[in-house]
Amino acid sequence: MILTIYSIFDTAAGAYMRPFFLQSDGQATRMFSDIATDPEHEVGKHPEDYTLVSIGTFNDNNGDIEPFKVTAIATALELVAAVRNKQGSQQALLAEMQQRESTLRKNGHSTETQNNA
């Protein structure tokens, strides 16, 4: 299997962290998003300093490593903003649903679902 090699660049240190290997950019982005939004993790404490990058591929069948030009996948700040935006949208939807339920109750309508069994 061909795995992509990723690293995290720390602009404050001017250095790349230890590389890690995953199957896809989606997996790497999800993992990076998790640590970027964790206030207890170093990346989450200073998201402005970190960028997820891909740096090559690794073939686990024969051990070959093929480096390529460092490619930025996402910054921690971008992912933190995306998560906050998503959470804000979810909160707005919940508030709208609660408002509709309140309106229905005020108008004497039941908000419970009924079984037609």
Backbone hydrogen bonds in HBPLUS format (Angstrom, degrees):
<---DONOR---> <-ACCEPTOR-->    atom                        ^
c    i                          cat <-CA-CA->   ^        H-A-AA   ^      H-
h    n   atom  resd res      DA  || num        DHA   H-A  angle D-A-AA Bond
n    s   type  num  typ     dist DA aas  dist angle  dist       angle   num
A0060-ASP N   A0001-MET O   3.00 MM  59  5.63 164.9  2.03 162.8 159.2     1
A0003-LEU N   A0058-PHE O   2.78 MM  55  5.12 172.6  1.79 155.2 156.8     2
A0058-PHE N   A0003-LEU O   2.72 MM  55  5.12 153.9  1.78 152.1 158.9     3
A0004-THR N   A0022-LEU O   2.86 MM  18  5.58 151.7  1.94 177.4 170.9     4
A0022-LEU N   A0004-THR O   3.10 MM  18  5.58 158.1  2.15 153.8 159.2     5
A0005-ILE N   A0056-GLY O   2.75 MM  51  5.05 174.3  1.75 134.8 134.9     6
A0055-ILE N   A0005-ILE O   2.80 MM  50  5.58 167.4  1.82 152.8 155.4     7
A0006-TYR N   A0020-PHE O   2.78 MM  14  5.33 173.6  1.79 166.9 169.1     8
A0020-PHE N   A0006-TYR O   2.86 MM  14  5.33 151.5  1.94 142.3 150.5     9
A0007-SER N   A0053-VAL O   2.93 MM  46  5.43 153.4  2.01 148.8 152.8    10
A0053-VAL N   A0007-SER O   2.90 MM  46  5.43 170.2  1.91 162.3 160.5    11
A0017-MET N   A0008-ILE O   2.84 MM   9  5.35 158.2  1.89 147.6 154.9    12
A0009-PHE N   A0051-THR O   2.78 MM  42  5.17 161.4  1.82 157.4 156.6    13
A0051-THR N   A0009-PHE O   3.04 MM  42  5.17 145.6  2.16 139.4 149.3    14
A0010-ASP N   A0015-ALA O   2.89 MM   5  5.57 178.9  1.89 163.3 163.5    15
A0014-GLY N   A0010-ASP O   2.72 MM   4  5.73 132.9  1.94 143.9 159.4    16
A0015-ALA N   A0010-ASP O   3.28 MM   5  5.57 145.7  2.41 143.5 147.0    17
A0011-THR N   A0049-ASP O   2.76 MM  38  5.09 161.5  1.80 155.4 156.6    18
A0028-ALA N   A0024-SER O   3.17 MM   4  6.49 165.2  2.19 148.2 152.2    19
A0029-THR N   A0025-ASP O   2.78 MM   4  5.93 158.9  1.83 152.1 158.0    20
A0030-ARG N   A0026-GLY O   2.99 MM   4  6.14 159.8  2.03 146.4 151.7    21
A0031-MET N   A0027-GLN O   2.99 MM   4  6.22 166.1  2.01 153.9 157.3    22
A0032-PHE N   A0028-ALA O   2.89 MM   4  6.04 164.1  1.92 149.7 154.6    23
A0033-SER N   A0029-THR O   2.78 MM   4  5.90 153.5  1.85 147.0 154.8    24
A0034-ASP N   A0030-ARG O   2.96 MM   4  6.21 153.0  2.04 146.7 153.5    25
A0035-ILE N   A0031-MET O   3.21 MM   4  6.61 156.5  2.26 149.3 154.1    26
A0036-ALA N   A0032-PHE O   2.84 MM   4  5.96 148.7  1.93 147.0 157.0    27
A0037-THR N   A0033-SER O   3.05 MM   4  6.13 142.1  2.20 145.8 152.7    28
A0038-ASP N   A0035-ILE O   3.33 MM   3  5.00 160.4  2.37  95.3 100.8    29
A0041-HIS N   A0038-ASP O   3.05 MM   3  5.49 155.5  2.11 115.6 122.7    30
A0044-GLY N   A0041-HIS O   3.00 MM   3  5.10 112.8  2.47  99.5 115.7    31
A0045-LYS N   A0041-HIS O   2.93 MM   4  6.23 137.1  2.12 150.8 164.0    32
A0046-HIS N   A0042-GLU O   3.28 MM   4  6.51 139.8  2.45 142.0 150.6    33
A0049-ASP N   A0046-HIS O   2.99 MM   3  5.85 171.6  1.99 131.0 133.8    34
A0050-TYR N   A0047-PRO O   3.43 MM   3  5.68 170.1  2.44 112.2 114.5    35
A0076-ALA N   A0050-TYR O   3.01 MM  26  5.63 168.6  2.02 148.9 147.3    36
A0052-LEU N   A0074-ALA O   2.80 MM  22  5.38 159.5  1.84 178.1 173.8    37
A0073-ILE N   A0052-LEU O   2.78 MM  21  5.47 177.3  1.78 151.1 151.5    38
A0054-SER N   A0071-THR O   2.87 MM  17  5.28 156.1  1.93 146.8 152.7    39
A0071-THR N   A0054-SER O   3.02 MM  17  5.28 164.2  2.04 152.9 157.7    40
A0068-PHE N   A0055-ILE O   3.05 MM  13  5.64 163.4  2.07 128.2 127.8    41
A0057-THR N   A0066-GLU O   2.90 MM   9  5.17 149.0  2.00 129.7 139.6    42
A0066-GLU N   A0057-THR O   2.87 MM   9  5.17 161.0  1.91 143.2 149.6    43
A0059-ASN N   A0064-ASP O   2.84 MM   5  5.24 164.1  1.87 157.5 162.6    44
A0063-GLY N   A0059-ASN O   2.78 MM   4  5.34 137.1  1.97 151.5 162.1    45
A0079-LEU N   A0075-THR O   3.24 MM   4  6.59 158.8  2.29 148.6 153.6    46
A0080-VAL N   A0076-ALA O   2.90 MM   4  6.13 158.0  1.95 153.6 159.9    47
A0081-ALA N   A0077-LEU O   2.97 MM   4  6.11 163.5  2.00 149.0 153.3    48
A0082-ALA N   A0078-GLU O   2.97 MM   4  6.19 154.3  2.03 143.8 151.1    49
A0083-VAL N   A0079-LEU O   2.99 MM   4  6.18 160.0  2.03 149.1 153.6    50
A0084-ARG N   A0080-VAL O   2.97 MM   4  6.18 163.8  1.99 151.3 156.1    51
A0085-ASN N   A0081-ALA O   2.88 MM   4  6.03 155.7  1.93 148.0 155.0    52
A0086-LYS N   A0082-ALA O   2.96 MM   4  6.15 157.4  2.01 145.4 151.4    53
A0087-GLN N   A0083-VAL O   2.87 MM   4  6.11 161.9  1.90 152.6 157.6    54
A0088-GLY N   A0084-ARG O   2.86 MM   4  6.04 153.7  1.93 144.9 152.4    55
A0089-SER N   A0085-ASN O   2.95 MM   4  6.21 152.4  2.03 145.7 152.9    56
A0090-GLN N   A0086-LYS O   2.95 MM   4  6.22 156.8  2.00 149.8 156.2    57
A0091-GLN N   A0087-GLN O   2.91 MM   4  6.12 155.3  1.97 147.5 154.4    58
A0092-ALA N   A0088-GLY O   2.93 MM   4  6.13 152.8  2.01 144.1 151.6    59
A0093-LEU N   A0089-SER O   2.97 MM   4  6.21 156.6  2.03 147.1 153.1    60
A0094-LEU N   A0090-GLN O   2.97 MM   4  6.19 160.6  2.01 148.5 153.6    61
A0095-ALA N   A0091-GLN O   2.93 MM   4  6.13 160.7  1.96 147.5 152.8    62
A0096-GLU N   A0092-ALA O   2.97 MM   4  6.18 154.5  2.03 146.2 153.1    63
A0097-MET N   A0093-LEU O   2.95 MM   4  6.23 157.0  2.01 150.1 156.2    64
A0098-GLN N   A0094-LEU O   2.90 MM   4  6.15 158.4  1.95 152.7 158.7    65
A0099-GLN N   A0095-ALA O   2.93 MM   4  6.14 150.7  2.02 144.2 152.4    66
A0100-ARG N   A0096-GLU O   2.99 MM   4  6.26 157.6  2.04 148.5 153.9    67
A0101-GLU N   A0097-MET O   2.97 MM   4  6.20 159.9  2.01 148.4 153.9    68
A0102-SER N   A0098-GLN O   2.94 MM   4  6.12 157.8  1.99 145.4 151.4    69
A0103-THR N   A0099-GLN O   2.95 MM   4  6.18 155.4  2.01 147.9 154.4    70
A0104-LEU N   A0100-ARG O   2.91 MM   4  6.18 159.6  1.95 151.4 156.7    71
A0105-ARG N   A0101-GLU O   2.98 MM   4  6.24 160.8  2.02 150.7 155.7    72
A0106-LYS N   A0102-SER O   2.98 MM   4  6.21 157.0  2.03 147.6 153.9    73
A0107-ASN N   A0103-THR O   3.06 MM   4  6.30 140.2  2.23 142.5 152.9    74
A0107-ASN N   A0104-LEU O   3.13 MM   3  5.13 126.3  2.44  93.9 107.8    75
A0109-HIS N   A0104-LEU O   2.89 MM   5  5.17 164.4  1.91 151.8 146.6    76
A0108-GLY N   A0105-ARG O   2.98 MM   3  5.04 159.6  2.03 108.2 111.4    77
